[in-house]
């Protein structure tokens, strides 16, 4: 017997809210397709974030159809129940069980999709789907609409408007509900534990990928089967490459190790960066730079308040970093001059954060009508200032190849914010203490 879905009402309510926003028309939301890795082997399957947000249904070859208007409907197309294939590939719900377990008004075999789409689209005033997300689906939707237009002489009308459903879904997903925040807190806790484990297992002459394995071990042992993104484990000069993922170099005594890693749990991402010394102790130059980045992060977190605009944490971090670079004598002139000329960008060239949720770089506009949007309770974001100093003739030798980033996950609350990833050590004293007490 199939266990009842405990969140059936939650997903049904999300679909209902979306239908209310659409007012009238039909929405078509497919899940992600399976992708072949080689021969008959596929990459690990990961459902489409929007589809799963509305359904909780994790199987491939599935499509959600929502009809908005006076008689709203929620319809799933999915794989047939197939006992023979289940011997090879595992459990399938099939349309009947999926309809019951996930609260749809109707469900049909995916093989009937094209036939049924023409019927469902007919006489709908508007059609919504993820425009441009998948070329094959763009073609399929156009073909379905053309099939309806071909019946015009019989009095059937095709939708006159085609709109991007993501405009509505992005805004819905931007504000997290209690269920989502519970998962994100658990993902953050697991990821914090992984960073502590990585610190305890780091020492000179180990390989970056050995430390990556410690992260993955901690993710999996707590039920998070996959990282939310390819982990960055970057020792020494590698930390000055922002998206370094080789993870195959030997860790050297005297270098720093930058780790940017977080797990995915039940479809939600954590995203943490910590930087620490391979040998367990910061030298004076490393500590000077680290304290600047840490102060910049503290200023940015303090600015992540409800009512403040999205850009205020970034601006706060940049001011601290720029002054720090002047103090290190790697930027020159007054603070205002360094900010105006943007000379700080030589050492800090990225933004201070991004939305976080089902996608590690989650959906949602950063500006509304050309203005930075205000932060609201329920929004989740990262705060991640950094400093990357490559070798150059005008840079003191002690600062060469120092790459530092400190990143935490932040929930905006009614009274301020909550740092979801606070348990990952980040002060100099805390990091050195953890690394002294190795497993």
RASUL-V384698 format. One record per helix or strand of 3 or more residues. SS is the DSSP state (~ for helix, > for strand). FROM is the first residue (numbers start at 1). TO is the last residue. If there is no record, write none. Layout:
SS&FROM&TO, SS&FROM&TO
This chain:
~&8&22, >&25&30, >&36&38, ~&49&55, >&63&68, >&73&78, ~&83&89, ~&94&102, >&106&109, ~&110&121, >&126&129, ~&135&149, ~&152&154, >&161&164, ~&166&174, ~&178&201, ~&208&221, >&232&235, ~&236&240, >&256&261, >&263&265, >&272&277, ~&284&303, ~&311&327, ~&335&341, ~&343&346, >&380&383, >&386&389, ~&397&399, >&402&405, >&407&412, >&417&419, ~&428&436
